[in-house]
Amino acid sequence: MKQASRWIASCFVLGCTLGAGAALADATPPEKVMFDEIEVKAALTPTPGNAEDGKKWFANRKLGNCLACHANKDLTSKPFHGEIGPPVDGAGSRYSEAQLRAILVNSKAVFGDETIMPGFYRVNPGARIAKKFKDKTILSGQQIEDIIAYVMTLKE
């Protein structure tokens, strides 16, 4: 009975690992993202971004924490909007999807080293990275696509 339980547990772990690998295989790996000057034209995932999910990721203080630096009139119910970065109001009119993708993937490639905005789809995007985040991106490819879809709704 113990061997059967171990075999079932091993199959479950292996299945979960393979399943997660298949889901991650759909996203372009961070090191393969192609920049064209200040654009990343190709979507990071085959699944189009979902603006409703993007709004949740944008407002989530434990993920990208976009509100820590960017004011957003669409999210006035959330307190403590930052003023370090530009307001995102109207950003859907100012930027293309490809430009937003480049900014979110690696803002330093777009704005230079003087920006404090991290690259949300880079492995080890800055100094002093906590062990639990080492060799991981801040946001997934799908979360990036969702945030782009949301920001594109913010028109002037």
MODELLER restraints for C-alpha pairs under 7 A, 6 or more apart:
rsr = mdl.restraints
at = mdl.atoms
rsr.add(forms.Gaussian(group=physical.xy_distance, feature=features.Distance(at['CA:26:A'], at['CA:45:A']), mean=6.06, stdev=0.5))
rsr.add(forms.Gaussian(group=physical.xy_distance, feature=features.Distance(at['CA:26:A'], at['CA:46:A']), mean=6.81, stdev=0.5))
rsr.add(forms.Gaussian(group=physical.xy_distance, feature=features.Distance(at['CA:27:A'], at['CA:44:A']), mean=5.53, stdev=0.5))
rsr.add(forms.Gaussian(group=physical.xy_distance, feature=features.Distance(at['CA:27:A'], at['CA:45:A']), mean=4.58, stdev=0.5))
rsr.add(forms.Gaussian(group=physical.xy_distance, feature=features.Distance(at['CA:27:A'], at['CA:141:A']), mean=5.94, stdev=0.5))
rsr.add(forms.Gaussian(group=physical.xy_distance, feature=features.Distance(at['CA:28:A'], at['CA:44:A']), mean=5.15, stdev=0.5))
rsr.add(forms.Gaussian(group=physical.xy_distance, feature=features.Distance(at['CA:28:A'], at['CA:45:A']), mean=6.45, stdev=0.5))
rsr.add(forms.Gaussian(group=physical.xy_distance, feature=features.Distance(at['CA:30:A'], at['CA:121:A']), mean=5.95, stdev=0.5))
rsr.add(forms.Gaussian(group=physical.xy_distance, feature=features.Distance(at['CA:30:A'], at['CA:122:A']), mean=5.67, stdev=0.5))
rsr.add(forms.Gaussian(group=physical.xy_distance, feature=features.Distance(at['CA:30:A'], at['CA:123:A']), mean=6.99, stdev=0.5))
rsr.add(forms.Gaussian(group=physical.xy_distance, feature=features.Distance(at['CA:34:A'], at['CA:40:A']), mean=6.10, stdev=0.5))
rsr.add(forms.Gaussian(group=physical.xy_distance, feature=features.Distance(at['CA:38:A'], at['CA:99:A']), mean=6.08, stdev=0.5))
rsr.add(forms.Gaussian(group=physical.xy_distance, feature=features.Distance(at['CA:38:A'], at['CA:102:A']), mean=6.23, stdev=0.5))
rsr.add(forms.Gaussian(group=physical.xy_distance, feature=features.Distance(at['CA:38:A'], at['CA:110:A']), mean=5.34, stdev=0.5))
rsr.add(forms.Gaussian(group=physical.xy_distance, feature=features.Distance(at['CA:39:A'], at['CA:98:A']), mean=4.85, stdev=0.5))
rsr.add(forms.Gaussian(group=physical.xy_distance, feature=features.Distance(at['CA:39:A'], at['CA:99:A']), mean=4.53, stdev=0.5))
rsr.add(forms.Gaussian(group=physical.xy_distance, feature=features.Distance(at['CA:39:A'], at['CA:101:A']), mean=6.94, stdev=0.5))
rsr.add(forms.Gaussian(group=physical.xy_distance, feature=features.Distance(at['CA:39:A'], at['CA:102:A']), mean=5.06, stdev=0.5))
rsr.add(forms.Gaussian(group=physical.xy_distance, feature=features.Distance(at['CA:40:A'], at['CA:98:A']), mean=4.87, stdev=0.5))
rsr.add(forms.Gaussian(group=physical.xy_distance, feature=features.Distance(at['CA:40:A'], at['CA:99:A']), mean=6.51, stdev=0.5))
rsr.add(forms.Gaussian(group=physical.xy_distance, feature=features.Distance(at['CA:40:A'], at['CA:101:A']), mean=5.75, stdev=0.5))
rsr.add(forms.Gaussian(group=physical.xy_distance, feature=features.Distance(at['CA:40:A'], at['CA:102:A']), mean=4.98, stdev=0.5))
rsr.add(forms.Gaussian(group=physical.xy_distance, feature=features.Distance(at['CA:41:A'], at['CA:98:A']), mean=4.69, stdev=0.5))
rsr.add(forms.Gaussian(group=physical.xy_distance, feature=features.Distance(at['CA:44:A'], at['CA:141:A']), mean=5.33, stdev=0.5))
rsr.add(forms.Gaussian(group=physical.xy_distance, feature=features.Distance(at['CA:44:A'], at['CA:145:A']), mean=6.95, stdev=0.5))
rsr.add(forms.Gaussian(group=physical.xy_distance, feature=features.Distance(at['CA:45:A'], at['CA:141:A']), mean=6.18, stdev=0.5))
rsr.add(forms.Gaussian(group=physical.xy_distance, feature=features.Distance(at['CA:45:A'], at['CA:142:A']), mean=6.09, stdev=0.5))
rsr.add(forms.Gaussian(group=physical.xy_distance, feature=features.Distance(at['CA:48:A'], at['CA:145:A']), mean=6.80, stdev=0.5))
rsr.add(forms.Gaussian(group=physical.xy_distance, feature=features.Distance(at['CA:49:A'], at['CA:142:A']), mean=6.79, stdev=0.5))
rsr.add(forms.Gaussian(group=physical.xy_distance, feature=features.Distance(at['CA:49:A'], at['CA:145:A']), mean=4.46, stdev=0.5))
rsr.add(forms.Gaussian(group=physical.xy_distance, feature=features.Distance(at['CA:49:A'], at['CA:146:A']), mean=3.93, stdev=0.5))
rsr.add(forms.Gaussian(group=physical.xy_distance, feature=features.Distance(at['CA:49:A'], at['CA:148:A']), mean=6.93, stdev=0.5))
rsr.add(forms.Gaussian(group=physical.xy_distance, feature=features.Distance(at['CA:49:A'], at['CA:149:A']), mean=5.21, stdev=0.5))
rsr.add(forms.Gaussian(group=physical.xy_distance, feature=features.Distance(at['CA:50:A'], at['CA:146:A']), mean=4.67, stdev=0.5))
rsr.add(forms.Gaussian(group=physical.xy_distance, feature=features.Distance(at['CA:50:A'], at['CA:149:A']), mean=5.87, stdev=0.5))
rsr.add(forms.Gaussian(group=physical.xy_distance, feature=features.Distance(at['CA:51:A'], at['CA:146:A']), mean=5.55, stdev=0.5))
rsr.add(forms.Gaussian(group=physical.xy_distance, feature=features.Distance(at['CA:51:A'], at['CA:147:A']), mean=6.62, stdev=0.5))
rsr.add(forms.Gaussian(group=physical.xy_distance, feature=features.Distance(at['CA:51:A'], at['CA:149:A']), mean=4.65, stdev=0.5))
rsr.add(forms.Gaussian(group=physical.xy_distance, feature=features.Distance(at['CA:51:A'], at['CA:150:A']), mean=3.92, stdev=0.5))
rsr.add(forms.Gaussian(group=physical.xy_distance, feature=features.Distance(at['CA:52:A'], at['CA:150:A']), mean=6.70, stdev=0.5))
rsr.add(forms.Gaussian(group=physical.xy_distance, feature=features.Distance(at['CA:53:A'], at['CA:146:A']), mean=5.94, stdev=0.5))
rsr.add(forms.Gaussian(group=physical.xy_distance, feature=features.Distance(at['CA:54:A'], at['CA:143:A']), mean=6.64, stdev=0.5))
rsr.add(forms.Gaussian(group=physical.xy_distance, feature=features.Distance(at['CA:54:A'], at['CA:146:A']), mean=4.13, stdev=0.5))
rsr.add(forms.Gaussian(group=physical.xy_distance, feature=features.Distance(at['CA:54:A'], at['CA:147:A']), mean=3.85, stdev=0.5))
rsr.add(forms.Gaussian(group=physical.xy_distance, feature=features.Distance(at['CA:54:A'], at['CA:149:A']), mean=6.58, stdev=0.5))
rsr.add(forms.Gaussian(group=physical.xy_distance, feature=features.Distance(at['CA:54:A'], at['CA:150:A']), mean=5.09, stdev=0.5))
rsr.add(forms.Gaussian(group=physical.xy_distance, feature=features.Distance(at['CA:55:A'], at['CA:147:A']), mean=6.50, stdev=0.5))
rsr.add(forms.Gaussian(group=physical.xy_distance, feature=features.Distance(at['CA:55:A'], at['CA:150:A']), mean=5.68, stdev=0.5))
rsr.add(forms.Gaussian(group=physical.xy_distance, feature=features.Distance(at['CA:57:A'], at['CA:63:A']), mean=6.68, stdev=0.5))
rsr.add(forms.Gaussian(group=physical.xy_distance, feature=features.Distance(at['CA:57:A'], at['CA:64:A']), mean=6.91, stdev=0.5))
rsr.add(forms.Gaussian(group=physical.xy_distance, feature=features.Distance(at['CA:57:A'], at['CA:143:A']), mean=6.91, stdev=0.5))
rsr.add(forms.Gaussian(group=physical.xy_distance, feature=features.Distance(at['CA:57:A'], at['CA:147:A']), mean=6.74, stdev=0.5))
rsr.add(forms.Gaussian(group=physical.xy_distance, feature=features.Distance(at['CA:58:A'], at['CA:64:A']), mean=6.61, stdev=0.5))
rsr.add(forms.Gaussian(group=physical.xy_distance, feature=features.Distance(at['CA:58:A'], at['CA:65:A']), mean=6.59, stdev=0.5))
rsr.add(forms.Gaussian(group=physical.xy_distance, feature=features.Distance(at['CA:58:A'], at['CA:66:A']), mean=5.45, stdev=0.5))
rsr.add(forms.Gaussian(group=physical.xy_distance, feature=features.Distance(at['CA:58:A'], at['CA:147:A']), mean=6.38, stdev=0.5))
rsr.add(forms.Gaussian(group=physical.xy_distance, feature=features.Distance(at['CA:59:A'], at['CA:65:A']), mean=6.60, stdev=0.5))
rsr.add(forms.Gaussian(group=physical.xy_distance, feature=features.Distance(at['CA:59:A'], at['CA:66:A']), mean=6.61, stdev=0.5))
rsr.add(forms.Gaussian(group=physical.xy_distance, feature=features.Distance(at['CA:59:A'], at['CA:67:A']), mean=6.21, stdev=0.5))
rsr.add(forms.Gaussian(group=physical.xy_distance, feature=features.Distance(at['CA:63:A'], at['CA:139:A']), mean=6.99, stdev=0.5))
rsr.add(forms.Gaussian(group=physical.xy_distance, feature=features.Distance(at['CA:64:A'], at['CA:138:A']), mean=6.73, stdev=0.5))
rsr.add(forms.Gaussian(group=physical.xy_distance, feature=features.Distance(at['CA:64:A'], at['CA:139:A']), mean=6.70, stdev=0.5))
rsr.add(forms.Gaussian(group=physical.xy_distance, feature=features.Distance(at['CA:67:A'], at['CA:81:A']), mean=5.01, stdev=0.5))
rsr.add(forms.Gaussian(group=physical.xy_distance, feature=features.Distance(at['CA:67:A'], at['CA:82:A']), mean=5.92, stdev=0.5))
rsr.add(forms.Gaussian(group=physical.xy_distance, feature=features.Distance(at['CA:68:A'], at['CA:81:A']), mean=5.66, stdev=0.5))
rsr.add(forms.Gaussian(group=physical.xy_distance, feature=features.Distance(at['CA:68:A'], at['CA:82:A']), mean=4.66, stdev=0.5))
rsr.add(forms.Gaussian(group=physical.xy_distance, feature=features.Distance(at['CA:69:A'], at['CA:81:A']), mean=6.62, stdev=0.5))
rsr.add(forms.Gaussian(group=physical.xy_distance, feature=features.Distance(at['CA:69:A'], at['CA:82:A']), mean=3.96, stdev=0.5))
rsr.add(forms.Gaussian(group=physical.xy_distance, feature=features.Distance(at['CA:69:A'], at['CA:83:A']), mean=5.44, stdev=0.5))
rsr.add(forms.Gaussian(group=physical.xy_distance, feature=features.Distance(at['CA:69:A'], at['CA:84:A']), mean=4.92, stdev=0.5))
rsr.add(forms.Gaussian(group=physical.xy_distance, feature=features.Distance(at['CA:69:A'], at['CA:85:A']), mean=5.08, stdev=0.5))
rsr.add(forms.Gaussian(group=physical.xy_distance, feature=features.Distance(at['CA:70:A'], at['CA:81:A']), mean=6.15, stdev=0.5))
rsr.add(forms.Gaussian(group=physical.xy_distance, feature=features.Distance(at['CA:70:A'], at['CA:82:A']), mean=5.06, stdev=0.5))
rsr.add(forms.Gaussian(group=physical.xy_distance, feature=features.Distance(at['CA:70:A'], at['CA:83:A']), mean=5.79, stdev=0.5))
rsr.add(forms.Gaussian(group=physical.xy_distance, feature=features.Distance(at['CA:70:A'], at['CA:84:A']), mean=6.76, stdev=0.5))
rsr.add(forms.Gaussian(group=physical.xy_distance, feature=features.Distance(at['CA:70:A'], at['CA:85:A']), mean=5.16, stdev=0.5))
rsr.add(forms.Gaussian(group=physical.xy_distance, feature=features.Distance(at['CA:70:A'], at['CA:86:A']), mean=5.84, stdev=0.5))
rsr.add(forms.Gaussian(group=physical.xy_distance, feature=features.Distance(at['CA:70:A'], at['CA:87:A']), mean=5.05, stdev=0.5))
rsr.add(forms.Gaussian(group=physical.xy_distance, feature=features.Distance(at['CA:70:A'], at['CA:88:A']), mean=6.32, stdev=0.5))
rsr.add(forms.Gaussian(group=physical.xy_distance, feature=features.Distance(at['CA:71:A'], at['CA:81:A']), mean=4.89, stdev=0.5))
rsr.add(forms.Gaussian(group=physical.xy_distance, feature=features.Distance(at['CA:71:A'], at['CA:82:A']), mean=5.67, stdev=0.5))
rsr.add(forms.Gaussian(group=physical.xy_distance, feature=features.Distance(at['CA:71:A'], at['CA:83:A']), mean=6.29, stdev=0.5))
rsr.add(forms.Gaussian(group=physical.xy_distance, feature=features.Distance(at['CA:71:A'], at['CA:87:A']), mean=4.61, stdev=0.5))
rsr.add(forms.Gaussian(group=physical.xy_distance, feature=features.Distance(at['CA:71:A'], at['CA:88:A']), mean=6.38, stdev=0.5))
rsr.add(forms.Gaussian(group=physical.xy_distance, feature=features.Distance(at['CA:72:A'], at['CA:87:A']), mean=5.96, stdev=0.5))
rsr.add(forms.Gaussian(group=physical.xy_distance, feature=features.Distance(at['CA:72:A'], at['CA:88:A']), mean=5.60, stdev=0.5))
rsr.add(forms.Gaussian(group=physical.xy_distance, feature=features.Distance(at['CA:72:A'], at['CA:89:A']), mean=5.70, stdev=0.5))
rsr.add(forms.Gaussian(group=physical.xy_distance, feature=features.Distance(at['CA:73:A'], at['CA:89:A']), mean=6.50, stdev=0.5))
rsr.add(forms.Gaussian(group=physical.xy_distance, feature=features.Distance(at['CA:89:A'], at['CA:154:A']), mean=5.76, stdev=0.5))
rsr.add(forms.Gaussian(group=physical.xy_distance, feature=features.Distance(at['CA:90:A'], at['CA:154:A']), mean=5.00, stdev=0.5))
rsr.add(forms.Gaussian(group=physical.xy_distance, feature=features.Distance(at['CA:90:A'], at['CA:155:A']), mean=4.25, stdev=0.5))
rsr.add(forms.Gaussian(group=physical.xy_distance, feature=features.Distance(at['CA:90:A'], at['CA:156:A']), mean=4.26, stdev=0.5))
rsr.add(forms.Gaussian(group=physical.xy_distance, feature=features.Distance(at['CA:91:A'], at['CA:151:A']), mean=6.45, stdev=0.5))
rsr.add(forms.Gaussian(group=physical.xy_distance, feature=features.Distance(at['CA:91:A'], at['CA:152:A']), mean=6.91, stdev=0.5))
rsr.add(forms.Gaussian(group=physical.xy_distance, feature=features.Distance(at['CA:91:A'], at['CA:154:A']), mean=5.97, stdev=0.5))
rsr.add(forms.Gaussian(group=physical.xy_distance, feature=features.Distance(at['CA:91:A'], at['CA:155:A']), mean=6.42, stdev=0.5))
rsr.add(forms.Gaussian(group=physical.xy_distance, feature=features.Distance(at['CA:92:A'], at['CA:151:A']), mean=5.54, stdev=0.5))
rsr.add(forms.Gaussian(group=physical.xy_distance, feature=features.Distance(at['CA:92:A'], at['CA:152:A']), mean=3.87, stdev=0.5))
rsr.add(forms.Gaussian(group=physical.xy_distance, feature=features.Distance(at['CA:92:A'], at['CA:153:A']), mean=5.88, stdev=0.5))
rsr.add(forms.Gaussian(group=physical.xy_distance, feature=features.Distance(at['CA:92:A'], at['CA:154:A']), mean=4.96, stdev=0.5))
rsr.add(forms.Gaussian(group=physical.xy_distance, feature=features.Distance(at['CA:92:A'], at['CA:155:A']), mean=4.94, stdev=0.5))
rsr.add(forms.Gaussian(group=physical.xy_distance, feature=features.Distance(at['CA:93:A'], at['CA:155:A']), mean=5.03, stdev=0.5))
rsr.add(forms.Gaussian(group=physical.xy_distance, feature=features.Distance(at['CA:93:A'], at['CA:156:A']), mean=6.10, stdev=0.5))
rsr.add(forms.Gaussian(group=physical.xy_distance, feature=features.Distance(at['CA:97:A'], at['CA:148:A']), mean=6.39, stdev=0.5))
rsr.add(forms.Gaussian(group=physical.xy_distance, feature=features.Distance(at['CA:100:A'], at['CA:148:A']), mean=6.35, stdev=0.5))
rsr.add(forms.Gaussian(group=physical.xy_distance, feature=features.Distance(at['CA:101:A'], at['CA:148:A']), mean=6.75, stdev=0.5))
rsr.add(forms.Gaussian(group=physical.xy_distance, feature=features.Distance(at['CA:102:A'], at['CA:110:A']), mean=6.91, stdev=0.5))
rsr.add(forms.Gaussian(group=physical.xy_distance, feature=features.Distance(at['CA:103:A'], at['CA:110:A']), mean=6.15, stdev=0.5))
rsr.add(forms.Gaussian(group=physical.xy_distance, feature=features.Distance(at['CA:104:A'], at['CA:119:A']), mean=6.08, stdev=0.5))
rsr.add(forms.Gaussian(group=physical.xy_distance, feature=features.Distance(at['CA:104:A'], at['CA:120:A']), mean=5.64, stdev=0.5))
rsr.add(forms.Gaussian(group=physical.xy_distance, feature=features.Distance(at['CA:104:A'], at['CA:121:A']), mean=6.99, stdev=0.5))
rsr.add(forms.Gaussian(group=physical.xy_distance, feature=features.Distance(at['CA:104:A'], at['CA:144:A']), mean=6.88, stdev=0.5))
rsr.add(forms.Gaussian(group=physical.xy_distance, feature=features.Distance(at['CA:105:A'], at['CA:119:A']), mean=5.17, stdev=0.5))
rsr.add(forms.Gaussian(group=physical.xy_distance, feature=features.Distance(at['CA:105:A'], at['CA:120:A']), mean=5.24, stdev=0.5))
rsr.add(forms.Gaussian(group=physical.xy_distance, feature=features.Distance(at['CA:105:A'], at['CA:121:A']), mean=4.47, stdev=0.5))
rsr.add(forms.Gaussian(group=physical.xy_distance, feature=features.Distance(at['CA:105:A'], at['CA:122:A']), mean=6.49, stdev=0.5))
rsr.add(forms.Gaussian(group=physical.xy_distance, feature=features.Distance(at['CA:106:A'], at['CA:118:A']), mean=6.92, stdev=0.5))
rsr.add(forms.Gaussian(group=physical.xy_distance, feature=features.Distance(at['CA:106:A'], at['CA:119:A']), mean=3.90, stdev=0.5))
rsr.add(forms.Gaussian(group=physical.xy_distance, feature=features.Distance(at['CA:106:A'], at['CA:120:A']), mean=6.55, stdev=0.5))
rsr.add(forms.Gaussian(group=physical.xy_distance, feature=features.Distance(at['CA:106:A'], at['CA:121:A']), mean=6.68, stdev=0.5))
rsr.add(forms.Gaussian(group=physical.xy_distance, feature=features.Distance(at['CA:106:A'], at['CA:122:A']), mean=6.66, stdev=0.5))
rsr.add(forms.Gaussian(group=physical.xy_distance, feature=features.Distance(at['CA:107:A'], at['CA:117:A']), mean=6.24, stdev=0.5))
rsr.add(forms.Gaussian(group=physical.xy_distance, feature=features.Distance(at['CA:107:A'], at['CA:118:A']), mean=6.43, stdev=0.5))
rsr.add(forms.Gaussian(group=physical.xy_distance, feature=features.Distance(at['CA:107:A'], at['CA:119:A']), mean=5.45, stdev=0.5))
rsr.add(forms.Gaussian(group=physical.xy_distance, feature=features.Distance(at['CA:108:A'], at['CA:115:A']), mean=6.38, stdev=0.5))
rsr.add(forms.Gaussian(group=physical.xy_distance, feature=features.Distance(at['CA:118:A'], at['CA:125:A']), mean=6.16, stdev=0.5))
rsr.add(forms.Gaussian(group=physical.xy_distance, feature=features.Distance(at['CA:119:A'], at['CA:125:A']), mean=5.60, stdev=0.5))
rsr.add(forms.Gaussian(group=physical.xy_distance, feature=features.Distance(at['CA:120:A'], at['CA:137:A']), mean=6.19, stdev=0.5))
rsr.add(forms.Gaussian(group=physical.xy_distance, feature=features.Distance(at['CA:120:A'], at['CA:138:A']), mean=4.94, stdev=0.5))
rsr.add(forms.Gaussian(group=physical.xy_distance, feature=features.Distance(at['CA:120:A'], at['CA:139:A']), mean=5.52, stdev=0.5))
rsr.add(forms.Gaussian(group=physical.xy_distance, feature=features.Distance(at['CA:121:A'], at['CA:137:A']), mean=5.09, stdev=0.5))
rsr.add(forms.Gaussian(group=physical.xy_distance, feature=features.Distance(at['CA:121:A'], at['CA:138:A']), mean=6.25, stdev=0.5))
rsr.add(forms.Gaussian(group=physical.xy_distance, feature=features.Distance(at['CA:121:A'], at['CA:139:A']), mean=5.99, stdev=0.5))
rsr.add(forms.Gaussian(group=physical.xy_distance, feature=features.Distance(at['CA:121:A'], at['CA:140:A']), mean=6.84, stdev=0.5))
rsr.add(forms.Gaussian(group=physical.xy_distance, feature=features.Distance(at['CA:122:A'], at['CA:137:A']), mean=5.32, stdev=0.5))
rsr.add(forms.Gaussian(group=physical.xy_distance, feature=features.Distance(at['CA:123:A'], at['CA:135:A']), mean=5.20, stdev=0.5))
rsr.add(forms.Gaussian(group=physical.xy_distance, feature=features.Distance(at['CA:123:A'], at['CA:136:A']), mean=5.15, stdev=0.5))
rsr.add(forms.Gaussian(group=physical.xy_distance, feature=features.Distance(at['CA:123:A'], at['CA:137:A']), mean=4.94, stdev=0.5))
rsr.add(forms.Gaussian(group=physical.xy_distance, feature=features.Distance(at['CA:124:A'], at['CA:134:A']), mean=5.98, stdev=0.5))
rsr.add(forms.Gaussian(group=physical.xy_distance, feature=features.Distance(at['CA:124:A'], at['CA:135:A']), mean=5.66, stdev=0.5))
rsr.add(forms.Gaussian(group=physical.xy_distance, feature=features.Distance(at['CA:124:A'], at['CA:136:A']), mean=6.58, stdev=0.5))
rsr.add(forms.Gaussian(group=physical.xy_distance, feature=features.Distance(at['CA:124:A'], at['CA:137:A']), mean=6.96, stdev=0.5))
